[in-house]
Amino acid sequence: ALVAAAATVLNVSSCDVLEAYGRYFLITKLAGGGYSELLKCQGSTLRQWLSNLNAMHEYIKRSFPGEGFIAPVFWCEDCEDFDGSILLHYYSMRGTMLVPIVVGIVEELALRHFDLEVKMDQTSLQGENGATFTSWRVSAVDESQQWKLSPRNEVEQDVNFDDVQMPSKCPFSGRKLKGGKAD
């Protein structure tokens, strides 16, 4: 009822309201809510990051035992039919009601974390035409940035390890690191 009321007042679709909430959720609840360090170490490309969503949801589930949290399932793969694109698959016990939120989160994540504007083309919707899950083909709006999507697209570059600085603490436990090892 709240989403429908917001859509009416704002003169937009319910999907637009939920996508905007997905963007808001990423910015305020995750990045601004103490999870920013966890978000930073999910992966160096969007595909790697999205492939780690199940582990992050498991972490959240264990953080709130007894809450009845039922995590969705995500998986990612390189898109063989469209060079430079990835496929994102999503399944939820809640069905499709949160699909627009996923779109908002992924688009905002790509923009904020990878400085990448993406286009998400939905290829299937869970429960429609026999589809078991919802899928999107995710591509970079600027093709020169597609290397940020998948390790397969990475640009060859040399790394000078003399310039690499190790973090002073573990982003998960907060334990101080000395010489690359935990105290």
C-alpha positions in Angstrom: 0.0 0.0 0.0 2.9 2.4 0.8 4.6 1.8 -2.5 1.3 2.3 -4.4 0.6 5.5 -2.5 4.2 6.8 -3.2 3.8 6.0 -6.9 0.5 7.9 -7.0 1.8 11.0 -5.2 5.0 11.0 -7.3 3.2 10.1 -10.6 5.6 7.2 -11.3 5.2 3.5 -11.5 5.5 1.2 -8.5 8.7 -0.3 -10.2 10.2 3.2 -10.3 9.5 3.6 -6.6 11.1 0.3 -5.7 14.1 0.9 -7.9 14.6 4.3 -6.2 14.4 2.5 -2.8 17.1 0.0 -4.0 19.4 2.9 -4.7 18.5 4.5 -1.4 19.1 1.2 0.4 22.5 0.8 -1.0 23.6 4.3 -0.2 22.1 4.7 3.3 21.6 1.2 4.8 24.6 -0.6 3.4 27.3 1.9 2.5 26.2 4.3 5.2 25.2 1.7 7.8 28.6 0.2 8.7 28.9 -2.2 5.8 31.1 0.0 3.6 34.3 -1.9 4.3 32.5 -5.2 3.6 31.1 -3.8 0.3 34.6 -2.8 -0.8 36.1 -6.3 -0.6 33.3 -8.2 -2.4 35.2 -8.2 -5.7 37.3 -6.2 -8.1 34.8 -6.5 -11.0 31.0 -6.3 -11.0 30.7 -10.0 -11.8 32.9 -11.0 -8.9 31.1 -8.6 -6.6 27.7 -10.0 -7.5 29.0 -13.5 -7.3 29.7 -12.9 -3.6 26.2 -11.7 -2.7 25.2 -15.1 -1.4 28.1 -15.0 1.1 27.1 -11.5 2.2 23.5 -12.6 2.7 24.7 -15.5 4.7 26.7 -13.1 6.9 23.6 -10.9 7.4 21.5 -14.0 8.2 23.9 -15.1 10.9 24.1 -11.6 12.3 20.4 -11.7 13.0 19.5 -15.2 14.2 15.9 -16.0 14.8 14.6 -13.2 12.6 13.4 -15.6 9.9 15.5 -14.0 7.2 15.2 -15.9 4.0 18.0 -14.9 1.7 17.6 -14.6 -2.1 20.0 -16.5 -4.3 22.2 -14.8 -6.9 24.7 -16.1 -9.5 26.6 -14.5 -12.3 28.2 -15.7 -15.5 29.8 -14.2 -18.6 27.3 -13.7 -21.4 28.4 -15.8 -24.4 25.9 -14.2 -26.8 26.9 -10.6 -26.1 30.6 -10.0 -25.9 31.6 -7.9 -22.8 28.3 -8.5 -21.0 27.5 -10.6 -17.9 24.3 -12.4 -16.9 22.9 -11.9 -13.4 20.4 -14.5 -12.1 18.2 -13.9 -9.1 15.8 -16.2 -7.2 13.7 -15.3 -4.3 11.2 -17.2 -2.2 9.2 -14.0 -2.2 8.8 -14.2 -6.0 9.2 -11.1 -8.1 8.1 -8.4 -5.7 11.7 -7.3 -5.0 13.0 -7.5 -8.6 12.9 -3.7 -9.0 14.9 -3.2 -5.8 17.6 -5.5 -7.2 17.8 -3.4 -10.3 18.2 -0.2 -8.2 20.8 -1.7 -6.0 22.9 -3.2 -8.9 22.8 0.0 -10.9 23.7 2.2 -7.9 26.4 -0.3 -6.8 28.0 -0.2 -10.3 28.0 3.5 -10.4 29.3 4.1 -6.8 31.7 1.2 -6.4 33.0 0.7 -10.0 32.3 4.2 -11.5 30.4 2.3 -14.2 27.0 3.1 -15.7 25.3 -0.2 -16.6 22.3 -1.2 -18.7 20.2 -4.1 -17.3 18.1 -5.9 -19.9 15.8 -8.3 -18.2 15.8 -11.6 -20.1 13.4 -13.6 -17.9 11.1 -13.1 -14.9 10.7 -15.7 -12.2 7.4 -17.5 -12.6 6.7 -16.3 -16.2 7.0 -18.6 -19.2 8.4 -21.4 -17.1 11.3 -19.3 -15.8 12.6 -20.5 -12.4 14.5 -17.2 -11.8 14.8 -13.6 -13.0 17.8 -12.9 -15.2 19.4 -9.7 -16.7 22.0 -9.1 -19.3 24.2 -6.5 -17.7 26.4 -4.4 -20.0 28.4 -1.2 -19.7 26.8 1.9 -21.3 30.3 3.0 -22.3 31.8 -0.1 -24.1 35.3 1.1 -23.2 34.4 0.4 -19.5 33.3 -3.2 -20.0 36.5 -4.5 -18.4 34.9 -3.5 -15.1 32.2 -6.1 -15.6 34.1 -9.3 -15.6 37.7 -10.7 -15.2 37.3 -12.0 -18.7 37.3 -8.4 -19.9 40.2 -7.1 -17.8 42.9 -5.0 -19.4 46.4 -6.4 -19.2 48.4 -4.3 -16.8 51.6 -4.6 -14.9 51.4 -4.1 -11.1 54.3 -2.7 -9.2 54.0 -4.5 -5.9 56.5 -2.0 -4.3 53.6 0.5 -4.5 51.0 -1.7 -3.0 50.1 -0.9 0.6 48.6 -3.6 2.8 45.7 -2.6 5.0 46.4 -1.9 8.6 43.4 -4.0 9.8 41.2 -6.8 8.6 38.0 -5.4 7.1 36.0 -8.3 8.5 37.3 -8.7 12.1 38.9 -5.3 12.6 42.1 -7.0 13.9 45.3 -5.1 13.3 47.6 -6.6 10.7 51.3 -6.7 11.1 53.4 -7.6 8.1 50.4 -9.1 6.3 49.4 -11.3 9.3 46.8 -10.9 11.9 47.8 -10.2 15.5 
